[in-house]
Amino acid sequence: MTSSTLPPSLGLNFCGLNFHSPLILLSGSIGFGNEYTRIEGFSYQEAGAVVLNGTTRHARRGYSGHRLNEASMGLLSATGWPNPGVDVVVNEVLPSLDIQPTHLCANVCGETLENLVEVTRRFNDSSVSAIELNMASIDFGAGTLTGDAADQLTRIVAACRSVTIKPLITKLPAHVDDMGLIARHCIEAGTDAISLINPVAGMAINIESRKPVLGHGIGGLSGPSIKPIAILKVMQVAEVARPHGVAVIGQGGVRSAEDAIEFLIAGADAVGICTGLYYDPLICQKINSGIDAYLKRHGLTNVAQLSGSLQSN
Ligand SMILES: Cc1cc2nc3c(=O)[nH]c(=O)nc-3n(C[C@H](O)[C@H](O)[C@H](O)COP(=O)(O)O)c2cc1C
């Protein structure tokens, strides 16, 4: 299926944007737009939106040494957000990317409130459809985002909100115990959507050298092994977000239509894919077809009818 042949039942309104598919290719999957375009059959049109790699105020080389390590049922990664800096992304990358009707979104990274606000401001004056704040790029300390850390997060969302009129998506770190509480803080600060979960902190050790495998030492685990954690947290956040009309992007280990449907039932409005694209660059067309077949089999006319349709035992 291409966007012109995607069934209308897969279309949805996401924060005022028309998505022709509930699938979003997440930050870290497509680089700055040219990673998969040479693969036969690959098309951005299979996704409702794609998110560029994390972008910072100034160019970053990223971490040295190994950045990726295949784990059982997943991927351990620590990239250090290599990117050319926001001005190059806005002035050179974005003008070279015309992928309509698929929406392009920015992913804002930074280690301080000031940097996150400045990058958000610059993307506000660009062609991106929405701006995602990667809260995993801020060091909130080792805690679980309560007290001061929750206040800090609220201040960041509010400050970024004040410099953009584009839909603002807050992407939460994974190490949060009470996701519902943090979602409430983000909503009060003015976010339009919440995206979760980011990779879960992890590590791999080379037993011969007895050193960490990744150059950075600690990394983030993504892929199928984190899906049950993600499903629970998406359900908890959706319970808080839906009454406020705040959208939820569910992610973590999606690699089949069944996985995507599970996230939708848990309460996601759209479903993100990153590691799944590494396994199969043509994954989106298979997932779109599978969701469409499921809707037909269950007598549903639109994917939005699935979102939050979880029944109790
Ligand atoms: C190699 C790699 C790079 C990533 N880079 C970013 C990034 O720059 N910004 C961000 O918000 N998330 C980043 N992520 C996280 C993904 O967007 C996604 O939230 C996470 O991997 C869970 O989804 P998945 O299991 O489908 O991969 C990255 C993930 C991987 C594996």
The ligand as an ORCA input file, in Angstrom:
! r2SCAN-3c Opt
* xyz 0 1
  C      19.819      3.877     17.620
  C      18.720      4.646     18.279
  C      18.759      6.032     18.277
  C      17.746      6.782     18.914
  N      17.801      8.137     18.881
  C      16.811      8.864     19.477
  C      16.833     10.291     19.437
  O      17.711     10.914     18.848
  N      15.831     10.953     20.081
  C      14.819     10.294     20.737
  O      13.925     10.930     21.298
  N      14.772      8.940     20.761
  C      15.739      8.229     20.159
  N      15.677      6.855     20.181
  C      14.551      6.186     20.868
  C      13.471      5.745     19.882
  O      12.919      6.862     19.201
  C      12.328      4.977     20.598
  O      11.729      5.839     21.546
  C      12.783      3.721     21.314
  O      13.819      3.084     20.609
  C      11.637      2.724     21.555
  O      11.048      2.281     20.358
  P      11.500      0.914     19.596
  O      11.458     -0.199     20.585
  O      10.525      0.774     18.473
  O      12.894      1.164     19.121
  C      16.674      6.109     19.562
  C      16.644      4.708     19.545
  C      17.632      3.965     18.925
  C      17.548      2.468     18.923
*
